[in-house]
Structures are given as C-alpha cells and as structure tokens.
C-alpha cells in the first residue's frame, strides 16, 4: 500500500511540475502575442497614414502566386 501511495505522490508531483511549466510557457506566448498585436496596430496606422498622403497610390491587395 505504501509503495502505491508513493507512486501516486510521484505522479502528482510530476503533473504539478508539468502544469507549472505549461503555465509559464502560455504566459510567455501571451506576451509575444500582445507584442505582435501592437505591431500590427502600428503597421495598420502607418498604412492608413500613407494612404492619406498619397491617395492616388493604390496598395495592391493580391495574394502571392503560390496561393
């Protein structure tokens, strides 16, 4: 019985460690996503500004040939 309890405790400890590792990874990925979203907003703003400066200039919205 004691051996079985020890195995269960070891499995729980391993799972807790895994959850902590995954939680840290998700938090890191969320920071990266937040940064990328901010960059997208800035790029959209710059594109909008450029469109106002040169209204006759059309920005092509074509898919690359490999699509």
DSSP file (Angstrom, degrees, kcal/mol; ACC not computed):
  #  RESIDUE AA STRUCTURE BP1 BP2  ACC     N-H-->O    O-->H-N    N-H-->O    O-->H-N    TCO  KAPPA ALPHA  PHI   PSI    X-CA   Y-CA   Z-CA
    1    1 A X     >        0   0    0      0, 0.0     4,-2.2     0, 0.0     5,-0.2   0.000 360.0 360.0 360.0 -41.0    0.0    0.0    0.0
    2    2 A X  H  >  +     0   0    0      1,-0.2     4,-2.3     2,-0.2     5,-0.2   0.894 360.0  51.7 -63.9 -39.6    2.8    2.4    0.9
    3    3 A X  H  > S+     0   0    0      1,-0.2     4,-2.1     2,-0.2    -1,-0.2   0.903 109.5  49.8 -64.2 -40.6    4.5    1.7   -2.5
    4    4 A X  H  > S+     0   0    0      1,-0.2     4,-2.2     2,-0.2    -1,-0.2   0.911 110.3  50.2 -64.5 -41.8    1.3    2.5   -4.3
    5    5 A X  H  X S+     0   0    0     -4,-2.2     4,-2.4     1,-0.2    -2,-0.2   0.886 108.8  52.5 -63.4 -39.7    0.9    5.7   -2.4
    6    6 A X  H  X S+     0   0    0     -4,-2.3     4,-2.3     2,-0.2    -1,-0.2   0.905 108.7  50.1 -63.5 -42.1    4.4    6.8   -3.2
    7    7 A X  H  X S+     0   0    0     -4,-2.1     4,-2.4     2,-0.2    -2,-0.2   0.908 110.8  49.4 -63.2 -41.8    3.8    6.2   -6.9
    8    8 A X  H  X S+     0   0    0     -4,-2.2     4,-2.4     1,-0.2    -2,-0.2   0.921 111.0  49.5 -63.8 -43.4    0.7    8.3   -6.8
    9    9 A X  H  X S+     0   0    0     -4,-2.4     4,-2.4     1,-0.2    -1,-0.2   0.887 110.7  50.4 -63.0 -38.9    2.5   11.1   -5.0
   10   10 A X  H  X S+     0   0    0     -4,-2.3     4,-2.4     2,-0.2    -1,-0.2   0.909 110.3  49.5 -65.7 -41.4    5.3   11.0   -7.6
   11   11 A X  H  X S+     0   0    0     -4,-2.4     4,-2.6     2,-0.2    -2,-0.2   0.910 111.2  49.3 -64.1 -41.5    2.8   11.2  -10.4
   12   12 A X  H  X S+     0   0    0     -4,-2.4     4,-2.6     2,-0.2    -2,-0.2   0.917 110.6  50.3 -63.5 -43.0    1.1   14.1   -8.8
   13   13 A X  H  X S+     0   0    0     -4,-2.4     4,-2.1     1,-0.2    -2,-0.2   0.909 111.4  48.7 -61.9 -41.7    4.4   15.9   -8.3
   14   14 A X  H  X S+     0   0    0     -4,-2.4     4,-2.4     2,-0.2    -2,-0.2   0.917 111.9  49.0 -63.6 -43.6    5.3   15.3  -11.9
   15   15 A X  H  X S+     0   0    0     -4,-2.6     4,-2.6     2,-0.2    -2,-0.2   0.893 109.6  51.8 -64.7 -39.8    1.9   16.6  -13.0
   16   16 A X  H  X S+     0   0    0     -4,-2.6     4,-2.3     2,-0.2    -1,-0.2   0.912 110.7  48.5 -62.6 -41.9    2.2   19.7  -10.9
   17   17 A X  H  X S+     0   0    0     -4,-2.1     4,-2.4     2,-0.2    -2,-0.2   0.908 111.2  50.3 -63.7 -41.7    5.6   20.4  -12.4
   18   18 A X  H  X S+     0   0    0     -4,-2.4     4,-2.7     2,-0.2     5,-0.2   0.915 109.9  50.1 -62.8 -43.5    4.2   19.9  -15.9
   19   19 A X  H  X S+     0   0    0     -4,-2.6     4,-2.6     2,-0.2    -2,-0.2   0.914 111.0  49.1 -62.4 -43.3    1.3   22.3  -15.2
   20   20 A X  H  X S+     0   0    0     -4,-2.3     4,-2.2     2,-0.2    -1,-0.2   0.909 112.3  48.5 -62.6 -42.4    3.7   25.0  -13.9
   21   21 A X  H  X S+     0   0    0     -4,-2.4     4,-2.0     2,-0.2    -2,-0.2   0.930 113.5  46.2 -63.6 -46.0    5.9   24.6  -16.9
   22   22 A X  H  X S+     0   0    0     -4,-2.7     4,-2.6     1,-0.2    -2,-0.2   0.882 110.3  54.2 -65.2 -38.0    3.0   24.8  -19.3
   23   23 A X  H  X S+     0   0    0     -4,-2.6     4,-2.3    -5,-0.2    -1,-0.2   0.915 109.0  48.1 -62.1 -43.3    1.6   27.9  -17.4
   24   24 A X  H  X S+     0   0    0     -4,-2.2     4,-2.2     2,-0.2    -1,-0.2   0.895 111.9  50.3 -63.9 -39.7    4.9   29.7  -17.8
   25   25 A X  H  X S+     0   0    0     -4,-2.0     4,-2.5     2,-0.2    -2,-0.2   0.914 110.1  49.0 -65.0 -43.7    5.0   28.8  -21.5
   26   26 A X  H  X S+     0   0    0     -4,-2.6     4,-2.3     2,-0.2    -2,-0.2   0.906 110.7  51.0 -63.4 -41.4    1.5   30.1  -22.1
   27   27 A X  H  X S+     0   0    0     -4,-2.3     4,-1.7     2,-0.2    -1,-0.2   0.910 111.3  48.1 -62.5 -41.9    2.3   33.3  -20.2
   28   28 A X  H  X S+     0   0    0     -4,-2.2     4,-1.9     1,-0.2    -2,-0.2   0.912 111.5  49.8 -64.3 -43.2    5.4   33.8  -22.4
   29   29 A X  H  X S+     0   0    0     -4,-2.5     4,-2.7     1,-0.2    -2,-0.2   0.873 107.4  54.7 -64.5 -36.5    3.4   33.1  -25.6
   30   30 A X  H  X S+     0   0    0     -4,-2.3     4,-2.7     2,-0.2    -1,-0.2   0.888 106.1  51.8 -65.4 -37.9    0.7   35.6  -24.5
   31   31 A X  H  X S+     0   0    0     -4,-1.7     4,-2.1     2,-0.2    -1,-0.2   0.914 111.0  48.1 -62.4 -41.9    3.4   38.3  -24.1
   32   32 A X  H  X S+     0   0    0     -4,-1.9     4,-2.4     2,-0.2    -2,-0.2   0.923 111.8  49.4 -64.1 -44.3    4.6   37.6  -27.6
   33   33 A X  H  X S+     0   0    0     -4,-2.7     4,-2.6     1,-0.2    -2,-0.2   0.920 109.6  51.5 -61.4 -44.4    1.1   37.7  -29.0
   34   34 A X  H  X S+     0   0    0     -4,-2.7     4,-2.0     1,-0.2    -1,-0.2   0.908 110.7  48.8 -59.8 -42.1    0.4   41.0  -27.3
   35   35 A X  H  X S+     0   0    0     -4,-2.1     4,-2.1     2,-0.2    -1,-0.2   0.900 111.2  49.5 -63.9 -41.4    3.6   42.4  -28.8
   36   36 A X  H  X S+     0   0    0     -4,-2.4     4,-2.3     2,-0.2    -2,-0.2   0.893 109.1  52.1 -65.9 -39.8    2.6   41.2  -32.3
   37   37 A X  H  X S+     0   0    0     -4,-2.6     4,-2.2     1,-0.2    -1,-0.2   0.896 109.0  50.9 -63.0 -39.3   -0.8   42.7  -32.0
   38   38 A X  H  X S+     0   0    0     -4,-2.0     4,-2.2     2,-0.2    -2,-0.2   0.909 109.6  50.1 -63.5 -42.2    0.7   46.0  -31.0
   39   39 A X  H  X S+     0   0    0     -4,-2.1     4,-2.6     2,-0.2    -2,-0.2   0.894 109.0  52.1 -63.4 -39.6    3.0   45.8  -34.1
   40   40 A X  H  X S+     0   0    0     -4,-2.3     4,-2.8     2,-0.2    -2,-0.2   0.924 108.7  50.5 -62.3 -44.2    0.0   45.0  -36.3
   41   41 A X  H  X S+     0   0    0     -4,-2.2     4,-2.1     1,-0.2    -2,-0.2   0.912 111.4  48.4 -60.5 -42.3   -1.9   48.1  -35.0
   42   42 A X  H  X S+     0   0    0     -4,-2.2     4,-2.4     2,-0.2    -2,-0.2   0.911 111.8  48.9 -65.0 -42.2    1.2   50.3  -35.7
   43   43 A X  H  X S+     0   0    0     -4,-2.6     4,-2.7     2,-0.2     5,-0.2   0.912 110.0  51.2 -64.1 -42.1    1.5   48.9  -39.2
   44   44 A X  H  X S+     0   0    0     -4,-2.8     4,-2.4     1,-0.2    -1,-0.2   0.904 110.5  49.8 -60.6 -40.6   -2.1   49.5  -39.9
   45   45 A X  H  X S+     0   0    0     -4,-2.1     4,-2.5    -5,-0.2    -2,-0.2   0.916 111.1  48.4 -64.3 -43.5   -1.8   53.0  -38.7
   46   46 A X  H  X S+     0   0    0     -4,-2.4     4,-2.6     2,-0.2    -2,-0.2   0.905 111.5  49.8 -63.9 -41.2    1.2   53.6  -40.9
   47   47 A X  H  X S+     0   0    0     -4,-2.7     4,-2.3     2,-0.2    -1,-0.2   0.914 111.1  49.6 -63.5 -42.3   -0.5   52.2  -43.9
   48   48 A X  H  X S+     0   0    0     -4,-2.4     4,-1.6    -5,-0.2    -2,-0.2   0.913 110.9  49.7 -62.6 -42.6   -3.5   54.4  -43.2
   49   49 A X  H  X S+     0   0    0     -4,-2.5     4,-2.0     1,-0.2    -2,-0.2   0.911 111.0  49.5 -62.1 -43.0   -1.3   57.4  -42.9
   50   50 A X  H  X S+     0   0    0     -4,-2.6     4,-2.4     1,-0.2    -1,-0.2   0.878 107.7  54.1 -64.3 -37.6    0.5   56.6  -46.2
   51   51 A X  H  < S+     0   0    0     -4,-2.3    -1,-0.2     1,-0.2    -2,-0.2   0.851 109.3  48.6 -65.6 -33.6   -2.9   56.1  -47.9
   52   52 A X  H >< S+     0   0    0     -4,-1.6     3,-0.5     1,-0.2    -2,-0.2   0.870 111.8  49.0 -72.4 -37.1   -3.9   59.6  -46.8
   53   53 A X  H 3< S+     0   0    0     -4,-2.0     2,-0.4     1,-0.3    -2,-0.2   0.908 126.4  25.3 -69.1 -42.5   -0.6   61.2  -48.0
   54   54 A X  T ><  +     0   0    0     -4,-2.4     3,-1.3    -5,-0.2    -1,-0.3  -0.688  69.0 168.4-124.0  76.4   -0.8   59.5  -51.4
   55   55 A X  T <  S+     0   0    0     -3,-0.5    -1,-0.1    -2,-0.4    -2,-0.1   0.782  77.4  56.5 -64.4 -25.8   -4.5   58.9  -52.1
   56   56 A X  T 3  S+     0   0    0     -3,-0.1     2,-0.6     2,-0.1    -1,-0.3   0.681  87.1  92.9 -77.5 -16.0   -3.8   58.1  -55.8
   57   57 A X    <   -     0   0    0     -3,-1.3     2,-0.5    -7,-0.2    -3,-0.1  -0.666  68.7-151.7 -81.1 120.0   -1.4   55.3  -54.8
   58   58 A X        -     0   0    0     -2,-0.6     2,-0.7     1,-0.0    -2,-0.1  -0.776   5.4-142.7 -95.5 135.9   -3.2   52.0  -54.6
   59   59 A X        -     0   0    0     -2,-0.5    -2,-0.0     2,-0.0    -8,-0.0  -0.855  27.0-124.2 -95.1 114.5   -1.8   49.4  -52.3
   60   60 A X        -     0   0    0     -2,-0.7     2,-0.0     1,-0.1    -1,-0.0  -0.308  19.6-165.5 -63.8 139.3   -2.3   46.0  -54.0
   61   61 A X        +     0   0    0      2,-0.0     2,-0.3    -2,-0.0    -1,-0.1  -0.434  38.9 139.1-119.1  55.1   -4.2   43.5  -52.1
   62   62 A X        -     0   0    0     -2,-0.0     2,-0.2     1,-0.0     3,-0.1  -0.750  52.5-120.5-103.7 147.3   -3.3   40.5  -54.1
   63   63 A X        -     0   0    0     -2,-0.3    -2,-0.0     1,-0.1    -1,-0.0  -0.576  39.6 -98.4 -79.7 147.7   -2.4   37.1  -52.8
   64   64 A X    >   -     0   0    0     -2,-0.2     3,-1.9     1,-0.1    -1,-0.1  -0.234  38.5-104.7 -60.2 157.3    1.1   35.7  -53.7
   65   65 A X  T 3  S+     0   0    0      1,-0.3    -1,-0.1     2,-0.1    -2,-0.1   0.711 114.3  69.1 -60.8 -21.1    1.2   33.4  -56.7
   66   66 A X  T 3         0   0    0      1,-0.3    -1,-0.3     0, 0.0    -2,-0.1   0.524 360.0 360.0 -79.3  -1.8    1.6   30.3  -54.5
   67   67 A X    <         0   0    0     -3,-1.9    -1,-0.3     0, 0.0    -2,-0.1   0.453 360.0 360.0 -86.6 360.0   -2.0   30.6  -53.2
